[in-house]
Amino acid sequence: SKAMLQNLSEYDNTRNVVPILRLLEVDFSAQYPDWYVEPTVEAA
């Protein structure tokens, strides 16, 4: 049925997005040098 096909494509989309997000996460964490410490938000 049409609804079943739509569900399949939605499932594929969410499954494909996760690895991309993981790659981005790794890239962001690798941008900083070893000695860099993330600032803490105590002033807020």
N, C-alpha and C positions, 0 to 999 in steps of 0.2 A: 504493500500500500504506500501511498505518498507520504503519510506521516512517518512510516517506518524508515523510508529513505532519508527523510529530513533528520530523524534522530541519529541515523548512522553518520551522516555528514557532520552533524554537531559533535558527535563523539570523536570523530577523526580530528576535527579542529582542536578540541580541547587537548587531545592526546598529543597533537603535534606542537602545541604551544609550549607545553611544559619543558621539553629539552631546550628550547630557545631561551626561555627564562633562566634556566640553570646556566647556560653558557654566558648569558649577560651577567649573572651573579658572579661567576668566576672572573670574568673580565673586570668587573668593577672592583673586586677585592684585590686583584693583582695590580691595580693602578698605583697603589700606594707603596712607597719604599718600606723596608722591613722595620725601620725605626718609627714609622708614622703611627701615632696613637689617635684614634678617633676622639674628637672633643666630646666631653660629657655634657649633658644638658641639665646642669644643676641650677643655672641662673633663672630658668623658666619659672 
